[in-house]
Every structure is written in structure tokens, then in C-alpha cells.
Amino acid sequence: MHGNQAAAARRLGVSTRTVTYRLERIRRLTGFSPDEPTQRFTLETAVLGARLLDWPPA
């Protein structure tokens, strides 16, 4: 993994292991890797779209 999981964990207030687990879960569920720039862009675009659509509803 090329990202900085330790910095992300500190910012989110969770353990580094939690961040690593969640990134792996994203890979397994979507088939996209947050480490690959093109695939990361696809994931980020999907998240932004979901937020714009208020999905899932709160």
C-alpha cells in the first residue's frame, strides 16, 4: 500500500490496523484498489456521487 495509513488513522481517530482492514475490505467488495491511481479516482468519484445524491439516506 502506497498511502500513509498511520496519518489516516490519526486523522480518523482509529488504529492503523483498522485503516488497513477497511482498505482491504473496499478491495474485496468493489474489486477496485485504493492504491491504483485510476481505480482510486473511480472510488473517489463514486463516493462524491453518493454524497451528492444523499445516498444512502440518513
C-alpha positions in Angstrom: 0.0 0.0 0.0 1.4 3.4 -1.0 -0.8 5.6 1.1 0.0 6.7 4.7 -2.3 4.6 6.8 -0.7 5.9 10.1 -1.6 9.5 9.2 -5.1 8.5 8.1 -5.6 6.5 11.3 -4.6 9.5 13.4 -6.9 11.8 11.4 -9.8 9.4 11.8 -9.1 8.6 15.4 -8.8 4.8 14.7 -5.9 2.3 14.7 -3.6 1.8 11.8 -4.9 -1.8 11.7 -8.5 -0.6 11.3 -7.5 1.6 8.3 -5.6 -1.4 6.7 -8.6 -3.7 7.3 -11.1 -1.2 5.8 -8.9 -0.6 2.7 -8.7 -4.4 2.2 -12.5 -4.6 2.6 -13.0 -2.0 0.0 -10.8 -4.0 -2.4 -12.8 -7.2 -1.8 -16.2 -5.6 -2.0 -15.6 -3.4 -5.1 -12.8 -5.1 -6.9 -11.1 -1.7 -7.0 -7.8 -0.9 -5.3 -7.3 2.4 -3.5 -3.6 2.0 -4.2 -4.0 2.2 -8.0 -4.5 5.8 -9.1 -7.1 5.2 -11.8 -9.1 2.9 -9.5 -8.7 5.3 -6.6 -10.2 8.0 -8.8 -13.2 5.8 -9.6 -13.7 5.1 -5.9 -13.5 8.8 -5.0 -15.9 9.7 -7.8 -18.4 7.1 -6.6 -18.2 8.5 -3.0 -18.7 12.0 -4.2 -21.7 11.0 -6.4 -23.2 9.1 -3.4 -22.8 12.2 -1.2 -24.4 14.5 -3.9 -27.3 12.1 -4.1 -27.6 11.8 -0.3 -27.2 8.1 -0.6 -27.8 6.2 1.5 -30.4 8.4 3.1 -29.6 9.3 6.7 
